[in-house]
Amino acid sequence: MLTEKTRAQKHVEVPRVDLNYGVGRRIQLKFEMPWVALQHEEQRTETGAGKATAGVKWRFIGQEGERIAWSIYPQLDFNMAHSSVTRGIAEEGRQLLLPTEITVEMFHLEINGEVGRNLVENGPDTWIFGVSTEGHVLPRLELLAELHGERVTDSTGLITVGGGRLKLTSKMILLMAIGHSVRSQLDEGPRTYAYAGLQLNLPRQFTFERDVGRRPAAPEIRRR
């Protein structure tokens, strides 16, 4: 479940299906699809399919467990239902996100940096950037922190996020995150963010200890 709230509306995604599949040790395939409930200031609520996302992550330098890894992660957002556009649930047009990510691991700590360009079909293109860190504090628990930014024309928004991953079983992980804007984009006002999800690893696939980098901390924070 994902919840985002601004001055003008409340955006809830239940469920939010996020499928990831590793092809070897360097390629990850992704497909994501939410069901959205959008509540406006006047308390009117619209529900429908949100934008779907398809992506491919290619780690061309390094591998999991090595000191440095570098990857690209192109992702295409597109609408599955035109009715969601007409009712204001999803923005019209496609978006192509072209980020590059670098990861540095040392001791039990991982530091990630990201920068990329988001090409928007029916609006201004944007830049996205961010830095995050994660590390084990207990054998079954990882804590995470992230600072994420997005620049649209002359306006930059920043949001901080904290969360964790709790290993319930070797194939089941609980994901949690909360966040709040520290700098809002024009006319958007304060923005809050909360996420809770359950990750299920397929039988005979990667276990908790071996799938670092295939475990989403929370959905990527992107303008909707």
HELIX and SHEET records of a PDB file:
HELIX    1   1 HIS A   82  THR A   86  1                                   5    
SHEET    1   A14 THR A  45  ALA A  49  0                                        
SHEET    2   A14 ILE A  27  HIS A  40 -1                                        
SHEET    3   A14 GLN A   9  VAL A  23 -1                                        
SHEET    4   A14 LEU A   2  LYS A   5 -1                                        
SHEET    5   A14 THR A 192  LEU A 200 -1                                        
SHEET    6   A14 MET A 172  ARG A 183 -1                                        
SHEET    7   A14 SER A 155  THR A 169 -1                                        
SHEET    8   A14 LEU A 141  VAL A 152 -1                                        
SHEET    9   A14 THR A 126  LEU A 138 -1                                        
SHEET   10   A14 LEU A 109  VAL A 120 -1                                        
SHEET   11   A14 GLN A  95  MET A 106 -1                                        
SHEET   12   A14 ILE A  68  ILE A  72 -1                                        
SHEET   13   A14 LYS A  51  ILE A  61 -1                                        
SHEET   14   A14 GLN A  75  ASN A  79 -1                                        
END                                                                             
